């Protein structure tokens, strides 16, 4: 199991576009990937679940990755989060 902690820097928070980009980024991985925010937990492969988190700028997210390709997924997600959120 891999955990990534990331504070949202994007002023609008996780709105539709970055949530869709995250779903697209995690889609190729077989691992189970969950996003936990102060507002709840969501499957990172489900757009509407991510949108329901209503994550705002400054909130800390914890991304948990568990599965066969978790190391590769963690490395790529860390780069994605830094570049986009």
HTML snippet that shows the backbone in 3Dmol.js (N, CA, C, O; Angstrom):
<script src="https://3Dmol.org/build/3Dmol-min.js"></script>
<div id="view" style="width:600px;height:400px;position:relative"></div>
<script>
const pdb = `
ATOM      1  N   UNK A   1       0.843  -1.171   0.000  1.00  0.00           N
ATOM      2  CA  UNK A   1       0.000   0.000   0.000  1.00  0.00           C
ATOM      3  C   UNK A   1       0.896   1.244   0.000  1.00  0.00           C
ATOM      4  O   UNK A   1       1.870   1.335   0.747  1.00  0.00           O
ATOM      5  N   UNK A   2       0.535   2.188  -0.856  1.00  0.00           N
ATOM      6  CA  UNK A   2       1.249   3.459  -0.971  1.00  0.00           C
ATOM      7  C   UNK A   2       0.280   4.588  -0.612  1.00  0.00           C
ATOM      8  O   UNK A   2      -0.888   4.562  -1.000  1.00  0.00           O
ATOM      9  N   UNK A   3       0.774   5.570   0.124  1.00  0.00           N
ATOM     10  CA  UNK A   3      -0.027   6.749   0.453  1.00  0.00           C
ATOM     11  C   UNK A   3       0.692   7.991  -0.045  1.00  0.00           C
ATOM     12  O   UNK A   3       1.909   8.117   0.089  1.00  0.00           O
ATOM     13  N   UNK A   4      -0.076   8.902  -0.619  1.00  0.00           N
ATOM     14  CA  UNK A   4       0.437  10.200  -1.062  1.00  0.00           C
ATOM     15  C   UNK A   4      -0.406  11.261  -0.358  1.00  0.00           C
ATOM     16  O   UNK A   4      -1.633  11.169  -0.328  1.00  0.00           O
ATOM     17  N   UNK A   5       0.251  12.253   0.197  1.00  0.00           N
ATOM     18  CA  UNK A   5      -0.455  13.377   0.799  1.00  0.00           C
ATOM     19  C   UNK A   5      -0.185  14.602  -0.064  1.00  0.00           C
ATOM     20  O   UNK A   5       0.956  14.880  -0.434  1.00  0.00           O
ATOM     21  N   UNK A   6      -1.249  15.324  -0.376  1.00  0.00           N
ATOM     22  CA  UNK A   6      -1.123  16.498  -1.251  1.00  0.00           C
ATOM     23  C   UNK A   6      -2.108  17.573  -0.796  1.00  0.00           C
ATOM     24  O   UNK A   6      -3.274  17.287  -0.525  1.00  0.00           O
ATOM     25  N   UNK A   7      -1.622  18.814  -0.715  1.00  0.00           N
ATOM     26  CA  UNK A   7      -2.488  19.945  -0.390  1.00  0.00           C
ATOM     27  C   UNK A   7      -2.899  20.598  -1.702  1.00  0.00           C
ATOM     28  O   UNK A   7      -2.049  20.935  -2.526  1.00  0.00           O
ATOM     29  N   UNK A   8      -4.207  20.778  -1.897  1.00  0.00           N
ATOM     30  CA  UNK A   8      -4.703  21.388  -3.131  1.00  0.00           C
ATOM     31  C   UNK A   8      -4.233  22.835  -3.240  1.00  0.00           C
ATOM     32  O   UNK A   8      -4.481  23.648  -2.349  1.00  0.00           O
ATOM     33  N   UNK A   9      -3.559  23.143  -4.331  1.00  0.00           N
ATOM     34  CA  UNK A   9      -3.070  24.496  -4.574  1.00  0.00           C
ATOM     35  C   UNK A   9      -3.921  25.234  -5.587  1.00  0.00           C
ATOM     36  O   UNK A   9      -3.877  26.463  -5.646  1.00  0.00           O
ATOM     37  N   UNK A  10      -4.689  24.520  -6.378  1.00  0.00           N
ATOM     38  CA  UNK A  10      -5.495  25.120  -7.434  1.00  0.00           C
ATOM     39  C   UNK A  10      -6.603  25.971  -6.796  1.00  0.00           C
ATOM     40  O   UNK A  10      -7.403  25.442  -6.025  1.00  0.00           O
ATOM     41  N   UNK A  11      -6.668  27.290  -7.104  1.00  0.00           N
ATOM     42  CA  UNK A  11      -7.663  28.165  -6.449  1.00  0.00           C
ATOM     43  C   UNK A  11      -9.107  27.664  -6.502  1.00  0.00           C
ATOM     44  O   UNK A  11      -9.807  27.770  -5.494  1.00  0.00           O
ATOM     45  N   UNK A  12      -9.593  27.119  -7.635  1.00  0.00           N
ATOM     46  CA  UNK A  12     -10.983  26.641  -7.623  1.00  0.00           C
ATOM     47  C   UNK A  12     -11.159  25.283  -6.922  1.00  0.00           C
ATOM     48  O   UNK A  12     -12.289  24.817  -6.775  1.00  0.00           O
ATOM     49  N   UNK A  13     -10.083  24.656  -6.497  1.00  0.00           N
ATOM     50  CA  UNK A  13     -10.185  23.340  -5.878  1.00  0.00           C
ATOM     51  C   UNK A  13     -10.383  22.255  -6.924  1.00  0.00           C
ATOM     52  O   UNK A  13     -10.015  22.429  -8.086  1.00  0.00           O
ATOM     53  N   UNK A  14     -10.968  21.130  -6.509  1.00  0.00           N
ATOM     54  CA  UNK A  14     -11.166  20.025  -7.440  1.00  0.00           C
ATOM     55  C   UNK A  14     -12.545  20.149  -8.077  1.00  0.00           C
ATOM     56  O   UNK A  14     -13.517  19.548  -7.617  1.00  0.00           O
ATOM     57  N   UNK A  15     -12.607  20.933  -9.133  1.00  0.00           N
ATOM     58  CA  UNK A  15     -13.846  21.080  -9.890  1.00  0.00           C
ATOM     59  C   UNK A  15     -13.842  20.069 -11.028  1.00  0.00           C
ATOM     60  O   UNK A  15     -13.001  19.170 -11.042  1.00  0.00           O
ATOM     61  N   UNK A  16     -14.748  20.191 -11.966  1.00  0.00           N
ATOM     62  CA  UNK A  16     -14.960  19.169 -12.995  1.00  0.00           C
ATOM     63  C   UNK A  16     -13.711  18.850 -13.820  1.00  0.00           C
ATOM     64  O   UNK A  16     -13.380  17.680 -14.017  1.00  0.00           O
ATOM     65  N   UNK A  17     -13.022  19.877 -14.298  1.00  0.00           N
ATOM     66  CA  UNK A  17     -11.873  19.615 -15.173  1.00  0.00           C
ATOM     67  C   UNK A  17     -10.744  18.858 -14.474  1.00  0.00           C
ATOM     68  O   UNK A  17     -10.314  17.828 -14.994  1.00  0.00           O
ATOM     69  N   UNK A  18     -10.237  19.319 -13.309  1.00  0.00           N
ATOM     70  CA  UNK A  18      -9.165  18.552 -12.675  1.00  0.00           C
ATOM     71  C   UNK A  18      -9.625  17.173 -12.195  1.00  0.00           C
ATOM     72  O   UNK A  18      -8.837  16.227 -12.191  1.00  0.00           O
ATOM     73  N   UNK A  19     -10.886  17.054 -11.792  1.00  0.00           N
ATOM     74  CA  UNK A  19     -11.390  15.738 -11.380  1.00  0.00           C
ATOM     75  C   UNK A  19     -11.390  14.782 -12.570  1.00  0.00           C
ATOM     76  O   UNK A  19     -11.016  13.617 -12.430  1.00  0.00           O
ATOM     77  N   UNK A  20     -11.806  15.265 -13.736  1.00  0.00           N
ATOM     78  CA  UNK A  20     -11.802  14.433 -14.945  1.00  0.00           C
ATOM     79  C   UNK A  20     -10.373  14.067 -15.341  1.00  0.00           C
ATOM     80  O   UNK A  20     -10.113  12.948 -15.782  1.00  0.00           O
ATOM     81  N   UNK A  21      -9.453  15.012 -15.181  1.00  0.00           N
ATOM     82  CA  UNK A  21      -8.056  14.728 -15.496  1.00  0.00           C
ATOM     83  C   UNK A  21      -7.500  13.654 -14.560  1.00  0.00           C
ATOM     84  O   UNK A  21      -6.729  12.794 -14.984  1.00  0.00           O
ATOM     85  N   UNK A  22      -7.892  13.707 -13.287  1.00  0.00           N
ATOM     86  CA  UNK A  22      -7.443  12.702 -12.321  1.00  0.00           C
ATOM     87  C   UNK A  22      -7.999  11.332 -12.681  1.00  0.00           C
ATOM     88  O   UNK A  22      -7.271  10.340 -12.642  1.00  0.00           O
ATOM     89  N   UNK A  23      -9.272  11.267 -13.028  1.00  0.00           N
ATOM     90  CA  UNK A  23      -9.882   9.995 -13.433  1.00  0.00           C
ATOM     91  C   UNK A  23      -9.129   9.412 -14.627  1.00  0.00           C
ATOM     92  O   UNK A  23      -8.846   8.214 -14.664  1.00  0.00           O
ATOM     93  N   UNK A  24      -8.812  10.252 -15.589  1.00  0.00           N
ATOM     94  CA  UNK A  24      -8.083   9.802 -16.780  1.00  0.00           C
ATOM     95  C   UNK A  24      -6.676   9.330 -16.412  1.00  0.00           C
ATOM     96  O   UNK A  24      -6.180   8.357 -16.981  1.00  0.00           O
ATOM     97  N   UNK A  25      -6.033  10.010 -15.468  1.00  0.00           N
ATOM     98  CA  UNK A  25      -4.672   9.640 -15.058  1.00  0.00           C
ATOM     99  C   UNK A  25      -4.623   8.297 -14.334  1.00  0.00           C
ATOM    100  O   UNK A  25      -3.647   7.559 -14.467  1.00  0.00           O
ATOM    101  N   UNK A  26      -5.671   7.972 -13.566  1.00  0.00           N
ATOM    102  CA  UNK A  26      -5.645   6.721 -12.804  1.00  0.00           C
ATOM    103  C   UNK A  26      -6.243   5.539 -13.565  1.00  0.00           C
ATOM    104  O   UNK A  26      -6.052   4.389 -13.168  1.00  0.00           O
ATOM    105  N   UNK A  27      -6.955   5.807 -14.640  1.00  0.00           N
ATOM    106  CA  UNK A  27      -7.638   4.743 -15.391  1.00  0.00           C
ATOM    107  C   UNK A  27      -6.738   3.581 -15.823  1.00  0.00           C
ATOM    108  O   UNK A  27      -7.176   2.432 -15.753  1.00  0.00           O
ATOM    109  N   UNK A  28      -5.500   3.827 -16.264  1.00  0.00           N
ATOM    110  CA  UNK A  28      -4.683   2.697 -16.731  1.00  0.00           C
ATOM    111  C   UNK A  28      -4.205   1.741 -15.640  1.00  0.00           C
ATOM    112  O   UNK A  28      -3.713   0.656 -15.946  1.00  0.00           O
ATOM    113  N   UNK A  29      -4.341   2.121 -14.395  1.00  0.00           N
ATOM    114  CA  UNK A  29      -3.790   1.304 -13.317  1.00  0.00           C
ATOM    115  C   UNK A  29      -4.789   0.278 -12.803  1.00  0.00           C
ATOM    116  O   UNK A  29      -5.980   0.557 -12.672  1.00  0.00           O
ATOM    117  N   UNK A  30      -4.280  -0.906 -12.518  1.00  0.00           N
ATOM    118  CA  UNK A  30      -5.118  -1.981 -11.978  1.00  0.00           C
ATOM    119  C   UNK A  30      -5.360  -1.794 -10.481  1.00  0.00           C
ATOM    120  O   UNK A  30      -6.326  -2.328  -9.937  1.00  0.00           O
ATOM    121  N   UNK A  31      -4.501  -1.052  -9.828  1.00  0.00           N
ATOM    122  CA  UNK A  31      -4.611  -0.838  -8.378  1.00  0.00           C
ATOM    123  C   UNK A  31      -5.900  -0.115  -8.005  1.00  0.00           C
ATOM    124  O   UNK A  31      -6.480   0.616  -8.808  1.00  0.00           O
ATOM    125  N   UNK A  32      -6.329  -0.337  -6.778  1.00  0.00           N
ATOM    126  CA  UNK A  32      -7.437   0.408  -6.206  1.00  0.00           C
ATOM    127  C   UNK A  32      -6.869   1.723  -5.703  1.00  0.00           C
ATOM    128  O   UNK A  32      -5.898   1.734  -4.946  1.00  0.00           O
ATOM    129  N   UNK A  33      -7.475   2.838  -6.121  1.00  0.00           N
ATOM    130  CA  UNK A  33      -6.968   4.160  -5.753  1.00  0.00           C
ATOM    131  C   UNK A  33      -8.111   4.948  -5.138  1.00  0.00           C
ATOM    132  O   UNK A  33      -9.144   5.164  -5.773  1.00  0.00           O
ATOM    133  N   UNK A  34      -7.919   5.375  -3.895  1.00  0.00           N
ATOM    134  CA  UNK A  34      -8.942   6.152  -3.214  1.00  0.00           C
ATOM    135  C   UNK A  34      -8.378   7.510  -2.810  1.00  0.00           C
ATOM    136  O   UNK A  34      -7.192   7.642  -2.509  1.00  0.00           O
ATOM    137  N   UNK A  35      -9.244   8.508  -2.809  1.00  0.00           N
ATOM    138  CA  UNK A  35      -8.886   9.863  -2.415  1.00  0.00           C
ATOM    139  C   UNK A  35      -9.678  10.181  -1.151  1.00  0.00           C
ATOM    140  O   UNK A  35     -10.902  10.051  -1.124  1.00  0.00           O
ATOM    141  N   UNK A  36      -8.970  10.596  -0.109  1.00  0.00           N
ATOM    142  CA  UNK A  36      -9.615  10.977   1.138  1.00  0.00           C
ATOM    143  C   UNK A  36      -9.355  12.459   1.381  1.00  0.00           C
ATOM    144  O   UNK A  36      -8.213  12.918   1.372  1.00  0.00           O
ATOM    145  N   UNK A  37     -10.428  13.185   1.597  1.00  0.00           N
ATOM    146  CA  UNK A  37     -10.388  14.620   1.905  1.00  0.00           C
ATOM    147  C   UNK A  37     -11.110  14.807   3.239  1.00  0.00           C
ATOM    148  O   UNK A  37     -11.736  13.869   3.733  1.00  0.00           O
ATOM    149  N   UNK A  38     -11.033  15.996   3.827  1.00  0.00           N
ATOM    150  CA  UNK A  38     -11.788  16.228   5.071  1.00  0.00           C
ATOM    151  C   UNK A  38     -13.297  16.026   4.891  1.00  0.00           C
ATOM    152  O   UNK A  38     -14.022  15.843   5.869  1.00  0.00           O
ATOM    153  N   UNK A  39     -13.759  16.058   3.653  1.00  0.00           N
ATOM    154  CA  UNK A  39     -15.188  15.922   3.372  1.00  0.00           C
ATOM    155  C   UNK A  39     -15.634  14.499   3.068  1.00  0.00           C
ATOM    156  O   UNK A  39     -16.830  14.256   2.907  1.00  0.00           O
ATOM    157  N   UNK A  40     -14.699  13.550   2.984  1.00  0.00           N
ATOM    158  CA  UNK A  40     -15.069  12.166   2.713  1.00  0.00           C
ATOM    159  C   UNK A  40     -14.021  11.414   1.916  1.00  0.00           C
ATOM    160  O   UNK A  40     -12.892  11.876   1.752  1.00  0.00           O
ATOM    161  N   UNK A  41     -14.412  10.243   1.422  1.00  0.00           N
ATOM    162  CA  UNK A  41     -13.522   9.373   0.651  1.00  0.00           C
ATOM    163  C   UNK A  41     -14.197   9.007  -0.652  1.00  0.00           C
ATOM    164  O   UNK A  41     -15.410   8.801  -0.702  1.00  0.00           O
ATOM    165  N   UNK A  42     -13.389   8.927  -1.725  1.00  0.00           N
ATOM    166  CA  UNK A  42     -13.939   8.622  -3.039  1.00  0.00           C
ATOM    167  C   UNK A  42     -13.005   7.711  -3.814  1.00  0.00           C
ATOM    168  O   UNK A  42     -11.788   7.742  -3.632  1.00  0.00           O
ATOM    169  N   UNK A  43     -13.596   6.898  -4.684  1.00  0.00           N
ATOM    170  CA  UNK A  43     -12.856   6.087  -5.638  1.00  0.00           C
ATOM    171  C   UNK A  43     -12.330   7.038  -6.708  1.00  0.00           C
ATOM    172  O   UNK A  43     -13.110   7.744  -7.346  1.00  0.00           O
ATOM    173  N   UNK A  44     -11.014   7.061  -6.909  1.00  0.00           N
ATOM    174  CA  UNK A  44     -10.398   7.997  -7.858  1.00  0.00           C
ATOM    175  C   UNK A  44     -10.749   7.687  -9.309  1.00  0.00           C
ATOM    176  O   UNK A  44     -10.454   8.489 -10.195  1.00  0.00           O
ATOM    177  N   UNK A  45     -11.361   6.560  -9.564  1.00  0.00           N
ATOM    178  CA  UNK A  45     -11.738   6.204 -10.933  1.00  0.00           C
ATOM    179  C   UNK A  45     -13.177   6.604 -11.256  1.00  0.00           C
ATOM    180  O   UNK A  45     -13.680   6.297 -12.336  1.00  0.00           O
ATOM    181  N   UNK A  46     -13.842   7.294 -10.314  1.00  0.00           N
ATOM    182  CA  UNK A  46     -15.250   7.680 -10.497  1.00  0.00           C
ATOM    183  C   UNK A  46     -15.389   9.198 -10.391  1.00  0.00           C
ATOM    184  O   UNK A  46     -15.237   9.773  -9.313  1.00  0.00           O
ATOM    185  N   UNK A  47     -15.675   9.827 -11.508  1.00  0.00           N
ATOM    186  CA  UNK A  47     -15.748  11.278 -11.586  1.00  0.00           C
ATOM    187  C   UNK A  47     -16.734  11.871 -10.587  1.00  0.00           C
ATOM    188  O   UNK A  47     -16.387  12.796  -9.852  1.00  0.00           O
ATOM    189  N   UNK A  48     -17.934  11.361 -10.552  1.00  0.00           N
ATOM    190  CA  UNK A  48     -18.949  11.935  -9.668  1.00  0.00           C
ATOM    191  C   UNK A  48     -18.576  11.774  -8.193  1.00  0.00           C
ATOM    192  O   UNK A  48     -18.893  12.639  -7.376  1.00  0.00           O
ATOM    193  N   UNK A  49     -17.918  10.694  -7.856  1.00  0.00           N
ATOM    194  CA  UNK A  49     -17.480  10.495  -6.470  1.00  0.00           C
ATOM    195  C   UNK A  49     -16.447  11.559  -6.096  1.00  0.00           C
ATOM    196  O   UNK A  49     -16.483  12.100  -4.991  1.00  0.00           O
ATOM    197  N   UNK A  50     -15.535  11.854  -7.009  1.00  0.00           N
ATOM    198  CA  UNK A  50     -14.542  12.900  -6.752  1.00  0.00           C
ATOM    199  C   UNK A  50     -15.208  14.267  -6.626  1.00  0.00           C
ATOM    200  O   UNK A  50     -14.840  15.064  -5.763  1.00  0.00           O
ATOM    201  N   UNK A  51     -16.177  14.533  -7.478  1.00  0.00           N
ATOM    202  CA  UNK A  51     -16.868  15.820  -7.442  1.00  0.00           C
ATOM    203  C   UNK A  51     -17.623  16.002  -6.118  1.00  0.00           C
ATOM    204  O   UNK A  51     -17.697  17.114  -5.595  1.00  0.00           O
ATOM    205  N   UNK A  52     -18.180  14.919  -5.581  1.00  0.00           N
ATOM    206  CA  UNK A  52     -18.920  14.991  -4.321  1.00  0.00           C
ATOM    207  C   UNK A  52     -18.024  15.367  -3.139  1.00  0.00           C
ATOM    208  O   UNK A  52     -18.513  15.849  -2.117  1.00  0.00           O
ATOM    209  N   UNK A  53     -16.715  15.147  -3.277  1.00  0.00           N
ATOM    210  CA  UNK A  53     -15.806  15.538  -2.197  1.00  0.00           C
ATOM    211  C   UNK A  53     -15.804  17.046  -1.990  1.00  0.00           C
ATOM    212  O   UNK A  53     -15.554  17.520  -0.882  1.00  0.00           O
ATOM    213  N   UNK A  54     -16.082  17.805  -3.050  1.00  0.00           N
ATOM    214  CA  UNK A  54     -16.092  19.269  -2.985  1.00  0.00           C
ATOM    215  C   UNK A  54     -14.811  19.800  -2.342  1.00  0.00           C
ATOM    216  O   UNK A  54     -14.853  20.699  -1.503  1.00  0.00           O
ATOM    217  N   UNK A  55     -13.682  19.237  -2.743  1.00  0.00           N
ATOM    218  CA  UNK A  55     -12.391  19.619  -2.175  1.00  0.00           C
ATOM    219  C   UNK A  55     -12.002  21.022  -2.632  1.00  0.00           C
ATOM    220  O   UNK A  55     -12.030  21.323  -3.826  1.00  0.00           O
ATOM    221  N   UNK A  56     -11.643  21.864  -1.692  1.00  0.00           N
ATOM    222  CA  UNK A  56     -11.304  23.263  -1.945  1.00  0.00           C
ATOM    223  C   UNK A  56      -9.809  23.495  -1.783  1.00  0.00           C
ATOM    224  O   UNK A  56      -9.092  22.671  -1.215  1.00  0.00           O
ATOM    225  N   UNK A  57      -9.355  24.632  -2.294  1.00  0.00           N
ATOM    226  CA  UNK A  57      -7.958  25.011  -2.156  1.00  0.00           C
ATOM    227  C   UNK A  57      -7.563  25.001  -0.684  1.00  0.00           C
ATOM    228  O   UNK A  57      -8.306  25.478   0.174  1.00  0.00           O
ATOM    229  N   UNK A  58      -6.382  24.449  -0.404  1.00  0.00           N
ATOM    230  CA  UNK A  58      -5.881  24.374   0.959  1.00  0.00           C
ATOM    231  C   UNK A  58      -6.204  23.087   1.682  1.00  0.00           C
ATOM    232  O   UNK A  58      -5.597  22.792   2.711  1.00  0.00           O
ATOM    233  N   UNK A  59      -7.155  22.303   1.163  1.00  0.00           N
ATOM    234  CA  UNK A  59      -7.495  21.020   1.790  1.00  0.00           C
ATOM    235  C   UNK A  59      -6.392  19.990   1.512  1.00  0.00           C
ATOM    236  O   UNK A  59      -5.792  19.959   0.437  1.00  0.00           O
ATOM    237  N   UNK A  60      -6.155  19.164   2.512  1.00  0.00           N
ATOM    238  CA  UNK A  60      -5.172  18.093   2.345  1.00  0.00           C
ATOM    239  C   UNK A  60      -5.879  16.834   1.865  1.00  0.00           C
ATOM    240  O   UNK A  60      -6.868  16.394   2.452  1.00  0.00           O
ATOM    241  N   UNK A  61      -5.356  16.269   0.794  1.00  0.00           N
ATOM    242  CA  UNK A  61      -5.868  15.013   0.254  1.00  0.00           C
ATOM    243  C   UNK A  61      -4.885  13.901   0.565  1.00  0.00           C
ATOM    244  O   UNK A  61      -3.671  14.105   0.532  1.00  0.00           O
ATOM    245  N   UNK A  62      -5.409  12.733   0.865  1.00  0.00           N
ATOM    246  CA  UNK A  62      -4.578  11.541   1.001  1.00  0.00           C
ATOM    247  C   UNK A  62      -5.028  10.562  -0.064  1.00  0.00           C
ATOM    248  O   UNK A  62      -6.193  10.169  -0.107  1.00  0.00           O
ATOM    249  N   UNK A  63      -4.100  10.170  -0.922  1.00  0.00           N
ATOM    250  CA  UNK A  63      -4.401   9.213  -1.987  1.00  0.00           C
ATOM    251  C   UNK A  63      -3.777   7.889  -1.577  1.00  0.00           C
ATOM    252  O   UNK A  63      -2.572   7.803  -1.342  1.00  0.00           O
ATOM    253  N   UNK A  64      -4.606   6.866  -1.494  1.00  0.00           N
ATOM    254  CA  UNK A  64      -4.155   5.534  -1.107  1.00  0.00           C
ATOM    255  C   UNK A  64      -4.220   4.635  -2.329  1.00  0.00           C
ATOM    256  O   UNK A  64      -5.248   4.543  -3.001  1.00  0.00           O
ATOM    257  N   UNK A  65      -3.097   3.970  -2.606  1.00  0.00           N
ATOM    258  CA  UNK A  65      -2.980   3.113  -3.780  1.00  0.00           C
ATOM    259  C   UNK A  65      -2.617   1.713  -3.300  1.00  0.00           C
ATOM    260  O   UNK A  65      -1.646   1.523  -2.568  1.00  0.00           O
ATOM    261  N   UNK A  66      -3.416   0.737  -3.728  1.00  0.00           N
ATOM    262  CA  UNK A  66      -3.178  -0.632  -3.294  1.00  0.00           C
ATOM    263  C   UNK A  66      -3.398  -1.577  -4.460  1.00  0.00           C
ATOM    264  O   UNK A  66      -4.483  -1.615  -5.042  1.00  0.00           O
ATOM    265  N   UNK A  67      -2.368  -2.342  -4.801  1.00  0.00           N
ATOM    266  CA  UNK A  67      -2.497  -3.305  -5.880  1.00  0.00           C
ATOM    267  C   UNK A  67      -1.156  -3.646  -6.508  1.00  0.00           C
ATOM    268  O   UNK A  67      -0.098  -3.245  -6.024  1.00  0.00           O
ATOM    269  N   UNK A  68      -1.231  -4.394  -7.593  1.00  0.00           N
ATOM    270  CA  UNK A  68      -0.035  -4.918  -8.240  1.00  0.00           C
ATOM    271  C   UNK A  68       0.878  -3.830  -8.804  1.00  0.00           C
ATOM    272  O   UNK A  68       2.099  -3.986  -8.784  1.00  0.00           O
ATOM    273  N   UNK A  69       0.317  -2.747  -9.300  1.00  0.00           N
ATOM    274  CA  UNK A  69       1.129  -1.689  -9.908  1.00  0.00           C
ATOM    275  C   UNK A  69       1.176  -0.421  -9.053  1.00  0.00           C
ATOM    276  O   UNK A  69       1.299   0.685  -9.580  1.00  0.00           O
ATOM    277  N   UNK A  70       1.076  -0.587  -7.744  1.00  0.00           N
ATOM    278  CA  UNK A  70       0.967   0.568  -6.855  1.00  0.00           C
ATOM    279  C   UNK A  70       2.190   1.483  -6.872  1.00  0.00           C
ATOM    280  O   UNK A  70       2.044   2.698  -6.744  1.00  0.00           O
ATOM    281  N   UNK A  71       3.382   0.929  -7.024  1.00  0.00           N
ATOM    282  CA  UNK A  71       4.581   1.772  -7.031  1.00  0.00           C
ATOM    283  C   UNK A  71       4.616   2.675  -8.256  1.00  0.00           C
ATOM    284  O   UNK A  71       4.914   3.864  -8.144  1.00  0.00           O
ATOM    285  N   UNK A  72       4.314   2.120  -9.417  1.00  0.00           N
ATOM    286  CA  UNK A  72       4.284   2.914 -10.639  1.00  0.00           C
ATOM    287  C   UNK A  72       3.162   3.952 -10.560  1.00  0.00           C
ATOM    288  O   UNK A  72       3.353   5.108 -10.938  1.00  0.00           O
ATOM    289  N   UNK A  73       2.003   3.539 -10.073  1.00  0.00           N
ATOM    290  CA  UNK A  73       0.868   4.446  -9.946  1.00  0.00           C
ATOM    291  C   UNK A  73       1.201   5.586  -8.997  1.00  0.00           C
ATOM    292  O   UNK A  73       0.869   6.736  -9.282  1.00  0.00           O
ATOM    293  N   UNK A  74       1.845   5.296  -7.883  1.00  0.00           N
ATOM    294  CA  UNK A  74       2.185   6.331  -6.904  1.00  0.00           C
ATOM    295  C   UNK A  74       3.133   7.360  -7.507  1.00  0.00           C
ATOM    296  O   UNK A  74       2.959   8.562  -7.305  1.00  0.00           O
ATOM    297  N   UNK A  75       4.131   6.894  -8.243  1.00  0.00           N
ATOM    298  CA  UNK A  75       5.086   7.815  -8.854  1.00  0.00           C
ATOM    299  C   UNK A  75       4.406   8.719  -9.875  1.00  0.00           C
ATOM    300  O   UNK A  75       4.645   9.927  -9.898  1.00  0.00           O
ATOM    301  N   UNK A  76       3.565   8.139 -10.714  1.00  0.00           N
ATOM    302  CA  UNK A  76       2.893   8.931 -11.741  1.00  0.00           C
ATOM    303  C   UNK A  76       1.855   9.877 -11.139  1.00  0.00           C
ATOM    304  O   UNK A  76       1.696  11.004 -11.607  1.00  0.00           O
ATOM    305  N   UNK A  77       1.151   9.423 -10.107  1.00  0.00           N
ATOM    306  CA  UNK A  77       0.159  10.289  -9.465  1.00  0.00           C
ATOM    307  C   UNK A  77       0.796  11.450  -8.720  1.00  0.00           C
ATOM    308  O   UNK A  77       0.256  12.556  -8.703  1.00  0.00           O
ATOM    309  N   UNK A  78       1.938  11.200  -8.107  1.00  0.00           N
ATOM    310  CA  UNK A  78       2.637  12.286  -7.424  1.00  0.00           C
ATOM    311  C   UNK A  78       2.997  13.381  -8.434  1.00  0.00           C
ATOM    312  O   UNK A  78       2.800  14.566  -8.163  1.00  0.00           O
ATOM    313  N   UNK A  79       3.517  12.990  -9.584  1.00  0.00           N
ATOM    314  CA  UNK A  79       3.865  13.957 -10.618  1.00  0.00           C
ATOM    315  C   UNK A  79       2.600  14.678 -11.136  1.00  0.00           C
ATOM    316  O   UNK A  79       2.619  15.891 -11.344  1.00  0.00           O
ATOM    317  N   UNK A  80       1.519  13.932 -11.337  1.00  0.00           N
ATOM    318  CA  UNK A  80       0.264  14.536 -11.789  1.00  0.00           C
ATOM    319  C   UNK A  80      -0.256  15.564 -10.791  1.00  0.00           C
ATOM    320  O   UNK A  80      -0.631  16.670 -11.180  1.00  0.00           O
ATOM    321  N   UNK A  81      -0.281  15.213  -9.526  1.00  0.00           N
ATOM    322  CA  UNK A  81      -0.809  16.115  -8.508  1.00  0.00           C
ATOM    323  C   UNK A  81       0.016  17.397  -8.421  1.00  0.00           C
ATOM    324  O   UNK A  81      -0.540  18.491  -8.313  1.00  0.00           O
ATOM    325  N   UNK A  82       1.318  17.263  -8.466  1.00  0.00           N
ATOM    326  CA  UNK A  82       2.193  18.431  -8.406  1.00  0.00           C
ATOM    327  C   UNK A  82       1.969  19.360  -9.603  1.00  0.00           C
ATOM    328  O   UNK A  82       1.966  20.582  -9.454  1.00  0.00           O
ATOM    329  N   UNK A  83       1.785  18.787 -10.764  1.00  0.00           N
ATOM    330  CA  UNK A  83       1.623  19.584 -11.982  1.00  0.00           C
ATOM    331  C   UNK A  83       0.228  20.180 -12.146  1.00  0.00           C
ATOM    332  O   UNK A  83       0.088  21.246 -12.746  1.00  0.00           O
ATOM    333  N   UNK A  84      -0.810  19.517 -11.625  1.00  0.00           N
ATOM    334  CA  UNK A  84      -2.167  19.912 -11.937  1.00  0.00           C
ATOM    335  C   UNK A  84      -3.037  20.360 -10.770  1.00  0.00           C
ATOM    336  O   UNK A  84      -4.016  21.076 -10.983  1.00  0.00           O
ATOM    337  N   UNK A  85      -2.722  19.975  -9.586  1.00  0.00           N
ATOM    338  CA  UNK A  85      -3.590  20.327  -8.466  1.00  0.00           C
ATOM    339  C   UNK A  85      -2.793  20.990  -7.354  1.00  0.00           C
ATOM    340  O   UNK A  85      -3.357  21.358  -6.324  1.00  0.00           O
TER     341      UNK A  85
END
`;
const viewer = $3Dmol.createViewer("view");
viewer.addModel(pdb, "pdb");
viewer.setStyle({}, {cartoon: {color: "spectrum"}});
viewer.zoomTo();
viewer.render();
</script>
